Amino acid sequence: MILYLLIYLLLMNLFSAYLMYLDKQKSVKGEWRIPEFELFCLALLGGFIGTYLVMKYARHKTKHWQFYAAVIVSALIWLVGLPAGYLYLTPLW
């Protein structure tokens, strides 16, 4: 179970980082961009690390406080939700 979760998080973060980087490239070229809502959703679905890394190292969406808030809230949800879900699903006896 934990292995599947780690694989899921790895894939979500890679996909999120790829789309953020692609959006950065489209921004530089002045092309049609990826909707912000989709980037928010990817961060919430587990891609918060990939989103944060591209924000930091590619300097993409750094002037948007909404993205910082979304990444932080997503990370908090996952960091609180994973242990809580594990404790809830694990029998105590």
TILUM-466891 format. One record per residue (C-alpha): residue number from 1; residue in three letters; x, y, z. Coordinates in Angstrom, 3 decimals. Layout:
N
<node><num>NUM</num><residu>ALA</residu><c1>X</c1><c2>Y</c2><c3>Z</c3></node>
...
END
This chain:
93
<node><num>1</num><residu>MET</residu><c1>0.000</c1><c2>0.000</c2><c3>0.000</c3></node>
<node><num>2</num><residu>ILE</residu><c1>2.736</c1><c2>2.441</c2><c3>0.949</c3></node>
<node><num>3</num><residu>LEU</residu><c1>4.666</c1><c2>1.576</c2><c3>-2.208</c3></node>
<node><num>4</num><residu>TYR</residu><c1>1.643</c1><c2>2.446</c2><c3>-4.362</c3></node>
<node><num>5</num><residu>LEU</residu><c1>1.230</c1><c2>5.736</c2><c3>-2.530</c3></node>
<node><num>6</num><residu>LEU</residu><c1>4.886</c1><c2>6.628</c2><c3>-3.059</c3></node>
<node><num>7</num><residu>ILE</residu><c1>4.652</c1><c2>5.756</c2><c3>-6.756</c3></node>
<node><num>8</num><residu>TYR</residu><c1>1.489</c1><c2>7.873</c2><c3>-7.032</c3></node>
<node><num>9</num><residu>LEU</residu><c1>3.133</c1><c2>10.857</c2><c3>-5.338</c3></node>
<node><num>10</num><residu>LEU</residu><c1>6.247</c1><c2>10.505</c2><c3>-7.477</c3></node>
<node><num>11</num><residu>LEU</residu><c1>4.222</c1><c2>10.430</c2><c3>-10.690</c3></node>
<node><num>12</num><residu>MET</residu><c1>2.010</c1><c2>13.337</c2><c3>-9.614</c3></node>
<node><num>13</num><residu>ASN</residu><c1>5.028</c1><c2>15.452</c2><c3>-8.726</c3></node>
<node><num>14</num><residu>LEU</residu><c1>6.788</c1><c2>14.658</c2><c3>-11.992</c3></node>
<node><num>15</num><residu>PHE</residu><c1>3.635</c1><c2>15.468</c2><c3>-13.959</c3></node>
<node><num>16</num><residu>SER</residu><c1>3.039</c1><c2>18.642</c2><c3>-11.974</c3></node>
<node><num>17</num><residu>ALA</residu><c1>6.633</c1><c2>19.800</c2><c3>-12.446</c3></node>
<node><num>18</num><residu>TYR</residu><c1>6.432</c1><c2>19.034</c2><c3>-16.166</c3></node>
<node><num>19</num><residu>LEU</residu><c1>3.222</c1><c2>21.037</c2><c3>-16.625</c3></node>
<node><num>20</num><residu>MET</residu><c1>4.553</c1><c2>23.953</c2><c3>-14.582</c3></node>
<node><num>21</num><residu>TYR</residu><c1>7.735</c1><c2>23.999</c2><c3>-16.662</c3></node>
<node><num>22</num><residu>LEU</residu><c1>5.711</c1><c2>23.712</c2><c3>-19.868</c3></node>
<node><num>23</num><residu>ASP</residu><c1>3.575</c1><c2>26.640</c2><c3>-18.711</c3></node>
<node><num>24</num><residu>LYS</residu><c1>6.755</c1><c2>28.626</c2><c3>-18.049</c3></node>
<node><num>25</num><residu>GLN</residu><c1>8.006</c1><c2>27.924</c2><c3>-21.573</c3></node>
<node><num>26</num><residu>LYS</residu><c1>4.655</c1><c2>28.933</c2><c3>-23.051</c3></node>
<node><num>27</num><residu>SER</residu><c1>4.727</c1><c2>32.101</c2><c3>-20.968</c3></node>
<node><num>28</num><residu>VAL</residu><c1>8.131</c1><c2>33.075</c2><c3>-22.336</c3></node>
<node><num>29</num><residu>LYS</residu><c1>7.010</c1><c2>32.425</c2><c3>-25.925</c3></node>
<node><num>30</num><residu>GLY</residu><c1>3.701</c1><c2>34.242</c2><c3>-25.446</c3></node>
<node><num>31</num><residu>GLU</residu><c1>1.658</c1><c2>31.160</c2><c3>-26.328</c3></node>
<node><num>32</num><residu>TRP</residu><c1>-1.643</c1><c2>29.877</c2><c3>-24.933</c3></node>
<node><num>33</num><residu>ARG</residu><c1>-1.013</c1><c2>28.739</c2><c3>-21.362</c3></node>
<node><num>34</num><residu>ILE</residu><c1>-2.198</c1><c2>26.047</c2><c3>-19.009</c3></node>
<node><num>35</num><residu>PRO</residu><c1>-5.128</c1><c2>27.253</c2><c3>-16.860</c3></node>
<node><num>36</num><residu>GLU</residu><c1>-4.181</c1><c2>28.163</c2><c3>-13.301</c3></node>
<node><num>37</num><residu>PHE</residu><c1>-7.021</c1><c2>26.039</c2><c3>-11.955</c3></node>
<node><num>38</num><residu>GLU</residu><c1>-5.395</c1><c2>22.914</c2><c3>-13.399</c3></node>
<node><num>39</num><residu>LEU</residu><c1>-2.086</c1><c2>23.785</c2><c3>-11.764</c3></node>
<node><num>40</num><residu>PHE</residu><c1>-3.869</c1><c2>24.343</c2><c3>-8.440</c3></node>
<node><num>41</num><residu>CYS</residu><c1>-5.609</c1><c2>20.974</c2><c3>-8.765</c3></node>
<node><num>42</num><residu>LEU</residu><c1>-2.358</c1><c2>19.174</c2><c3>-9.522</c3></node>
<node><num>43</num><residu>ALA</residu><c1>-0.780</c1><c2>20.626</c2><c3>-6.397</c3></node>
<node><num>44</num><residu>LEU</residu><c1>-3.785</c1><c2>19.551</c2><c3>-4.355</c3></node>
<node><num>45</num><residu>LEU</residu><c1>-3.761</c1><c2>16.041</c2><c3>-5.821</c3></node>
<node><num>46</num><residu>GLY</residu><c1>-0.238</c1><c2>15.476</c2><c3>-4.543</c3></node>
<node><num>47</num><residu>GLY</residu><c1>2.001</c1><c2>17.421</c2><c3>-6.903</c3></node>
<node><num>48</num><residu>PHE</residu><c1>2.872</c1><c2>20.129</c2><c3>-4.409</c3></node>
<node><num>49</num><residu>ILE</residu><c1>6.590</c1><c2>19.275</c2><c3>-4.298</c3></node>
<node><num>50</num><residu>GLY</residu><c1>6.990</c1><c2>19.404</c2><c3>-8.073</c3></node>
<node><num>51</num><residu>THR</residu><c1>5.006</c1><c2>22.623</c2><c3>-8.216</c3></node>
<node><num>52</num><residu>TYR</residu><c1>7.131</c1><c2>24.216</c2><c3>-5.508</c3></node>
<node><num>53</num><residu>LEU</residu><c1>10.423</c1><c2>23.155</c2><c3>-7.074</c3></node>
<node><num>54</num><residu>VAL</residu><c1>9.517</c1><c2>24.637</c2><c3>-10.456</c3></node>
<node><num>55</num><residu>MET</residu><c1>8.286</c1><c2>27.808</c2><c3>-8.762</c3></node>
<node><num>56</num><residu>LYS</residu><c1>11.588</c1><c2>28.134</c2><c3>-6.964</c3></node>
<node><num>57</num><residu>TYR</residu><c1>14.127</c1><c2>27.075</c2><c3>-9.589</c3></node>
<node><num>58</num><residu>ALA</residu><c1>12.402</c1><c2>28.163</c2><c3>-12.809</c3></node>
<node><num>59</num><residu>ARG</residu><c1>11.001</c1><c2>31.297</c2><c3>-11.134</c3></node>
<node><num>60</num><residu>HIS</residu><c1>7.530</c1><c2>30.605</c2><c3>-12.406</c3></node>
<node><num>61</num><residu>LYS</residu><c1>4.401</c1><c2>32.023</c2><c3>-10.745</c3></node>
<node><num>62</num><residu>THR</residu><c1>6.514</c1><c2>33.549</c2><c3>-7.979</c3></node>
<node><num>63</num><residu>LYS</residu><c1>4.559</c1><c2>36.811</c2><c3>-7.991</c3></node>
<node><num>64</num><residu>HIS</residu><c1>1.270</c1><c2>34.981</c2><c3>-7.435</c3></node>
<node><num>65</num><residu>TRP</residu><c1>0.638</c1><c2>34.627</c2><c3>-3.713</c3></node>
<node><num>66</num><residu>GLN</residu><c1>-2.267</c1><c2>32.290</c2><c3>-4.539</c3></node>
<node><num>67</num><residu>PHE</residu><c1>0.198</c1><c2>29.683</c2><c3>-5.781</c3></node>
<node><num>68</num><residu>TYR</residu><c1>2.286</c1><c2>29.881</c2><c3>-2.635</c3></node>
<node><num>69</num><residu>ALA</residu><c1>-0.873</c1><c2>29.530</c2><c3>-0.552</c3></node>
<node><num>70</num><residu>ALA</residu><c1>-2.138</c1><c2>26.609</c2><c3>-2.661</c3></node>
<node><num>71</num><residu>VAL</residu><c1>1.169</c1><c2>24.771</c2><c3>-2.405</c3></node>
<node><num>72</num><residu>ILE</residu><c1>1.404</c1><c2>25.306</c2><c3>1.350</c3></node>
<node><num>73</num><residu>VAL</residu><c1>-2.212</c1><c2>24.269</c2><c3>1.952</c3></node>
<node><num>74</num><residu>SER</residu><c1>-1.756</c1><c2>21.218</c2><c3>-0.276</c3></node>
<node><num>75</num><residu>ALA</residu><c1>1.378</c1><c2>20.196</c2><c3>1.591</c3></node>
<node><num>76</num><residu>LEU</residu><c1>-0.361</c1><c2>20.627</c2><c3>4.945</c3></node>
<node><num>77</num><residu>ILE</residu><c1>-3.345</c1><c2>18.582</c2><c3>3.816</c3></node>
<node><num>78</num><residu>TRP</residu><c1>-1.079</c1><c2>15.750</c2><c3>2.693</c3></node>
<node><num>79</num><residu>LEU</residu><c1>1.224</c1><c2>15.947</c2><c3>5.718</c3></node>
<node><num>80</num><residu>VAL</residu><c1>-1.705</c1><c2>15.846</c2><c3>8.131</c3></node>
<node><num>81</num><residu>GLY</residu><c1>-3.961</c1><c2>13.602</c2><c3>6.067</c3></node>
<node><num>82</num><residu>LEU</residu><c1>-1.504</c1><c2>10.786</c2><c3>5.422</c3></node>
<node><num>83</num><residu>PRO</residu><c1>-0.700</c1><c2>10.001</c2><c3>9.063</c3></node>
<node><num>84</num><residu>ALA</residu><c1>-4.325</c1><c2>10.546</c2><c3>10.077</c3></node>
<node><num>85</num><residu>GLY</residu><c1>-5.533</c1><c2>8.207</c2><c3>7.343</c3></node>
<node><num>86</num><residu>TYR</residu><c1>-2.927</c1><c2>5.630</c2><c3>8.269</c3></node>
<node><num>87</num><residu>LEU</residu><c1>-3.903</c1><c2>5.735</c2><c3>11.941</c3></node>
<node><num>88</num><residu>TYR</residu><c1>-7.585</c1><c2>5.582</c2><c3>11.050</c3></node>
<node><num>89</num><residu>LEU</residu><c1>-7.164</c1><c2>2.554</c2><c3>8.796</c3></node>
<node><num>90</num><residu>THR</residu><c1>-4.756</c1><c2>0.667</c2><c3>11.067</c3></node>
<node><num>91</num><residu>PRO</residu><c1>-6.387</c1><c2>-1.457</c2><c3>13.779</c3></node>
<node><num>92</num><residu>LEU</residu><c1>-5.301</c1><c2>-0.533</c2><c3>17.290</c3></node>
<node><num>93</num><residu>TRP</residu><c1>-5.228</c1><c2>-4.071</c2><c3>18.667</c3></node>
END
